[in-house]
Structure formats: C-alpha cells, structure tokens
Amino acid sequence: MTSKRHEEVGLTDAQVLEMYYYMLLARKIDERQWLLNRAGKVPFVISCQGQEAAQVGAAFALEKGKDYLCPYYRDLGLVLVFGQSAKDCMLSAFAKAEDPNSGGRQMPGHFGGKKWNILTGSSPVTTQVPHAVGIALAGKMQKKDHVVYTSFGEGSSNQGDFHEGANFAGVHKLPVIFFCENNKYAISVPLKKQLGCESVADRAIGYGFPGVSVDGNDPIEVYRVTKEAVERARSGQGPTLIEAVMYRLVPHSSDDDDRTYRTREEVEEAKKKDPILVFGNYLKEVGLLDDAKEQELLSRVQKEVDEATDYAEQAPYPTPESTLTHVYGE
C-alpha cells in the first residue's frame, strides 16, 4: 500500500474523500452545463475541467465563514467547497431569478455571495485582485484575523491589476494569497508568448514575498502550500504567490474552438494527467476507495446534478420589472 501522503500534511481520510467528492461534483456540473449549452438551453459555459484539484485543495486550507474569496470565473470547485450548491450553479447557468450570485443578471462564472464571504467578480479579467488587496487592508486596519484568497489565470498575471495589487500587498504585508491557476493558455496565447520569466511564481520576489510553484493536479500538495501561505498571512508575515501548474482540458469557453491553436495530441496527452483520474488512483492505492465506493459516490453526484438541473430549468426567470434593481441604488 502507498504511504498516506495526506496524513503527512494533516489531512484525514474523511477529508481527502470529501475533496474527491467536490472535485467530482465540479466536473459533473461542468459536463452537464456543456450538454445544456449544446442543446441550446444555457447560453455560455466557462469551464473548470482540469483545474478542480487545485481549486479544491486550496479551498480546504482556508477557513469557511472567516476567510474571503475573490475568485475568477473558472473557480467552480472552490465555491462549491465554500458553500454553493449544484442547484445554485445551475440557477446561475440558466439565468434564473433565484441565482444567488446575481439573480440571473450576470454571466455564468461570476460567483458571489455575502453569506459565503465571496466577493462578486466582473467580466474584465484581474479586477478581483485589487479588490482582494482592499479587503485584506480593511481586515488589517480593523484587526480582524481573516485571510483573503484571490485566484486568476496566468494570462491575468500579465495585467496591471495584478502587479499593482501585488506591489501594494507586499509593501503593507497584507494577508493575501495570490493564487495563479496556470492552465498554459490565455485563451489562445500559449505560456511561452506570455512570460519572459520561467514561471509566474518568479514574479513574487519583485514584490518582496515568497512565490511557490506547485503541481496543480495534486490536491494534497496544493493544500500543503496553501496552508503554509494561510499560516504566514495570519501571523502577519504578508502575502504569498502560489502558481498551480495544470492544463485546461477543454476550450476556453463554449464559444471557443481550441483546435485552431493546439493539437489534439497535446490535449489527449494532458488528459492522461486528469486530476480526477490521478487523485482517484491515489485514493485506491491507499485503500480509501474501491470500485463499489466510487460507483456509490458517482451515483450520489449524478443525482445531485440531475435534481439541480431539473429544478433550475423549471425555476422562474427574473421579472422585467426587476431589471434596474441594484443598478440605481434600489
């Protein structure tokens, strides 16, 4: 039997099984939304496939109800751990009135909700980074003990918002975790045409805090480095930049054709390292998962996704009269 790496970083058997459940749930919600999109029932999908391990591993290192999230549009796994449900996600995809993110007014992937400490995002990329730094500054001024986690793609690490936010957080030693989900492509632009340095993590030194590069397909390793960053932030030592290296297994969005900029061979090769397969194999090797348990878990997740889809499809749309609510101060 393989040694239990998860125990070495302080995770219990129950926790790693829960991690796997959330990874599966994110994947199955995502796959269902693609089917609904292709059936003409939902307008747009921006996917988390291939990035679930990093999102779930990081989320487990944070404290729900205390810490804040400023996520980016692929962070389905992250927000599920923090409390959003399959039903919430489907209501958002169908743009229904009960959508907790925006009442059916925002694009999918614009996660938000005060009750979960999730700050809503907007469509221009990287705007969440300075917002996260602002929440961290407010917390420090109010002597609160919260950590702020903000995530973004490697393309976003080239935007001014990232550099300004990182510089300010470094100067003021703010409790922020900058979490880059490096999935190798900024839409169609490959990594080698984005960065002059070796990795996104290399950029941290310029702002006076540590940068760590980690295997984004391994939720245990992501948990370990995020936990260290959380402890560092809580003890007043300031920010950390974490670069989780992974691969986006599907096109940028449901409107993108990735065949124009990457080969099928490259994608098929990456699928061999699919984090759900890799982590499932680990759980089997350490004796926590067998075929029967896996099937039971899949059935549970499938039932959740089916019920969420049925509910959201039947739910009412926002009324036309509510169009300007929250726009002009009401």
C-alpha positions in Angstrom: 0.0 0.0 0.0 1.2 3.5 -0.9 2.1 5.7 2.1 -0.7 8.1 3.1 0.8 11.4 1.9 -2.4 13.2 3.0 -1.7 12.3 6.6 1.8 13.9 6.4 0.2 17.3 5.7 -2.5 17.0 8.3 -5.5 15.8 6.2 -7.7 13.0 7.5 -9.1 10.1 5.4 -12.5 11.7 5.6 -11.2 15.0 4.3 -9.5 13.5 1.2 -12.6 11.6 0.3 -14.6 14.8 0.7 -12.0 16.5 -1.6 -12.6 13.9 -4.2 -16.4 14.3 -3.9 -16.1 18.1 -4.5 -13.8 17.5 -7.5 -16.3 15.0 -9.0 -19.2 17.4 -8.3 -17.5 20.3 -10.0 -16.6 18.1 -13.0 -20.2 16.7 -13.4 -21.8 20.1 -13.1 -19.4 21.4 -15.7 -20.1 18.5 -18.1 -23.8 18.9 -17.7 -23.6 22.6 -18.5 -21.7 21.8 -21.7 -24.5 19.4 -22.7 -27.2 22.1 -21.9 -25.3 24.6 -23.9 -25.0 22.4 -26.9 -28.8 21.7 -26.6 -29.4 25.4 -26.7 -30.7 25.6 -23.1 -27.9 27.7 -21.5 -26.1 30.4 -23.3 -22.5 30.1 -22.2 -20.1 27.9 -20.3 -16.6 28.7 -19.0 -15.1 25.5 -17.7 -13.1 24.2 -14.7 -12.2 20.9 -16.3 -8.6 20.1 -15.4 -8.4 22.7 -12.6 -10.6 21.0 -9.9 -7.7 19.6 -7.9 -6.0 23.0 -7.4 -9.3 24.7 -6.5 -10.5 22.1 -4.0 -7.0 21.6 -2.5 -6.7 25.4 -1.9 -10.2 25.7 -0.5 -9.6 23.1 2.1 -6.7 25.1 3.5 -9.0 28.1 4.1 -11.5 28.7 6.9 -15.1 28.9 5.8 -17.1 31.7 7.4 -13.9 33.6 8.3 -11.7 33.9 5.2 -12.7 35.8 2.0 -12.7 34.6 -1.6 -12.2 36.8 -4.7 -12.3 34.1 -7.3 -12.1 34.0 -11.0 -14.6 32.6 -13.5 -13.3 29.0 -13.6 -13.4 28.5 -9.8 -16.4 26.2 -9.6 -14.6 23.7 -7.3 -13.5 26.5 -4.9 -17.0 28.0 -4.4 -18.6 24.5 -4.0 -16.4 23.9 -1.0 -17.2 27.3 0.4 -21.0 26.5 0.3 -22.5 27.0 -3.1 -24.6 24.0 -4.2 -25.1 22.3 -7.6 -28.6 23.9 -7.6 -27.0 27.4 -7.1 -24.7 26.8 -10.0 -27.5 25.6 -12.3 -29.7 28.5 -11.4 -26.8 30.8 -12.5 -26.3 28.9 -15.8 -30.0 29.2 -16.7 -30.0 32.9 -15.5 -33.0 32.3 -13.2 -34.3 34.7 -10.5 -33.1 32.5 -7.6 -29.5 32.6 -8.9 -27.6 33.6 -5.6 -24.7 35.2 -7.5 -26.7 37.9 -9.3 -30.4 37.0 -9.6 -29.8 35.8 -13.1 -28.2 39.1 -14.3 -24.5 38.2 -14.5 -22.8 35.9 -16.9 -22.0 32.3 -15.6 -18.8 32.1 -13.6 -19.4 35.4 -11.9 -19.5 33.9 -8.4 -20.6 35.9 -5.4 -22.5 35.8 -2.2 -22.1 37.7 1.1 -23.2 34.7 3.2 -20.2 32.7 1.8 -17.7 35.7 2.0 -17.4 35.5 -1.8 -16.9 38.9 -3.5 -18.6 39.0 -6.8 -16.4 39.4 -9.9 -16.9 41.1 -13.2 -16.1 40.2 -16.8 -12.8 42.2 -17.2 -10.1 39.8 -16.0 -8.0 40.5 -12.9 -10.2 43.2 -11.4 -10.7 40.9 -8.4 -7.0 41.1 -7.4 -7.0 44.8 -6.2 -10.4 44.1 -4.6 -8.8 41.3 -2.6 -6.0 43.5 -1.5 -8.6 46.1 -0.4 -10.4 43.5 1.7 -7.1 42.4 3.3 -6.2 46.1 4.1 -9.6 46.6 5.7 -9.1 43.5 7.8 -5.7 44.6 8.9 -6.9 48.0 9.9 -9.9 46.5 11.8 -7.5 44.0 13.4 -9.5 41.1 12.0 -7.9 37.7 11.6 -9.1 36.9 8.1 -7.1 35.8 5.1 -8.1 36.9 1.6 -7.7 34.4 -1.3 -7.8 35.6 -4.9 -7.3 33.4 -7.9 -6.7 34.2 -11.6 -5.3 32.6 -14.7 -1.6 33.1 -15.8 -2.9 35.5 -18.5 -4.2 37.7 -15.7 -0.7 37.8 -14.1 0.3 40.0 -17.1 -2.3 42.6 -16.3 -1.6 45.9 -14.5 -4.2 45.0 -11.8 -2.1 42.0 -10.7 1.1 44.0 -10.5 -0.4 46.9 -8.6 -2.3 44.7 -6.2 0.8 42.5 -5.5 3.0 45.6 -5.0 0.6 47.2 -2.6 0.1 43.9 -0.6 3.9 43.4 -0.5 4.6 46.9 0.8 1.9 46.7 3.5 2.4 43.0 4.4 -1.3 42.2 3.8 -2.9 38.8 4.5 -3.5 37.9 0.8 -2.9 34.7 -1.1 -2.4 35.3 -4.8 -3.3 32.0 -6.4 -2.5 31.7 -10.1 -4.1 28.8 -11.9 -1.6 28.4 -14.7 -3.5 26.3 -17.3 -0.9 27.1 -20.1 -3.2 29.3 -22.3 -4.6 32.8 -22.1 -7.5 32.0 -24.4 -5.3 31.1 -27.4 -2.0 32.5 -26.3 0.5 29.9 -25.1 2.6 30.4 -22.0 5.9 31.0 -23.9 4.3 34.0 -25.6 3.1 35.5 -22.3 6.0 35.4 -19.9 9.6 36.5 -20.2 10.5 34.6 -17.0 10.4 30.9 -16.3 7.3 30.8 -14.2 4.6 33.1 -12.7 5.9 32.3 -9.2 9.2 34.1 -10.2 7.4 37.4 -10.1 6.8 37.4 -6.4 10.4 38.3 -5.5 9.9 41.7 -7.1 7.2 42.5 -4.6 9.0 41.2 -1.5 7.2 38.0 -0.7 7.6 34.3 -1.5 6.5 32.7 -4.8 5.8 28.9 -4.9 5.2 26.8 -8.0 3.2 23.6 -7.3 1.7 20.6 -9.3 -1.9 21.8 -9.8 -3.0 18.2 -10.5 -2.2 17.2 -6.9 -4.8 18.5 -4.3 -2.7 17.3 -1.4 0.4 19.3 -2.5 -1.8 22.3 -3.3 -3.3 22.0 0.2 0.1 21.9 1.8 1.5 25.1 0.1 -1.8 27.0 0.6 -1.9 26.0 4.3 1.6 27.4 4.7 0.5 30.6 2.9 -2.5 30.9 5.2 -0.4 30.5 8.3 2.1 33.0 7.0 -0.7 35.5 6.3 -2.5 35.0 9.6 0.8 35.6 11.6 1.3 39.0 10.0 4.1 38.0 7.6 2.2 39.1 4.5 1.3 37.7 1.1 2.3 34.6 -0.9 2.1 34.0 -4.6 1.2 30.4 -5.5 1.4 29.1 -9.1 -0.6 25.9 -9.6 0.6 24.4 -12.9 -2.2 22.5 -14.7 -3.8 22.1 -18.1 -7.2 23.3 -19.4 -8.7 20.2 -20.8 -11.5 21.9 -22.8 -11.7 25.0 -25.0 -11.5 28.4 -23.3 -15.3 28.7 -23.3 -18.3 27.3 -25.2 -17.7 29.9 -27.8 -14.1 28.9 -28.5 -12.6 26.4 -30.9 -9.3 25.3 -29.4 -8.4 23.2 -32.5 -7.1 26.4 -34.1 -4.3 26.9 -31.6 -3.4 23.5 -30.0 -3.2 19.9 -31.4 -5.5 17.1 -30.4 -2.4 15.1 -29.4 -1.4 17.7 -26.9 -4.8 17.7 -25.3 -5.0 13.9 -25.3 -1.6 13.7 -23.6 -2.8 16.2 -20.9 -5.9 14.0 -20.3 -3.6 11.2 -19.0 -2.9 13.5 -16.1 -6.5 14.5 -15.5 -6.6 15.3 -11.7 -9.7 13.3 -11.1 -8.1 10.2 -12.5 -4.8 10.8 -10.7 -6.4 11.5 -7.3 -8.9 8.6 -7.7 -6.0 6.3 -8.3 -4.2 7.6 -5.2 -7.3 7.0 -3.0 -7.5 3.5 -4.4 -3.8 2.9 -3.7 -4.1 3.9 0.0 -7.2 1.8 0.4 -9.8 4.6 0.8 -11.6 4.0 -2.5 -12.7 0.9 -4.4 -14.9 0.3 -7.4 -18.1 0.0 -5.3 -17.4 3.1 -3.3 -16.5 5.0 -6.4 -19.8 4.0 -8.1 -21.7 5.0 -5.0 -20.1 8.4 -5.0 -20.7 8.9 -8.7 -24.4 8.0 -8.3 -24.7 10.5 -5.4 -23.1 13.2 -7.5 -25.2 12.4 -10.6 -28.4 12.5 -8.5 -27.4 16.0 -7.2 -26.7 17.3 -10.7 -29.9 15.8 -12.1 -32.0 17.3 -9.4 -30.3 20.7 -9.7 -30.8 20.7 -13.4 -34.5 19.8 -13.2 -35.1 22.4 -10.5 -33.2 25.2 -12.3 -34.8 24.5 -15.7 -38.3 24.8 -14.1 -37.5 27.9 -11.9 -38.8 31.3 -12.9 -36.8 33.9 -14.8 -36.3 37.4 -13.2 -39.3 39.7 -13.9 -38.8 42.5 -16.4 -39.7 45.0 -13.6 -36.6 43.9 -11.6 -34.2 44.9 -14.5 -32.9 48.1 -12.8 -32.9 46.8 -9.2 -29.4 47.2 -7.7 -28.4 49.5 -10.7 -29.7 52.8 -9.5 -29.5 52.5 -5.7 -32.7 50.5 -5.0 
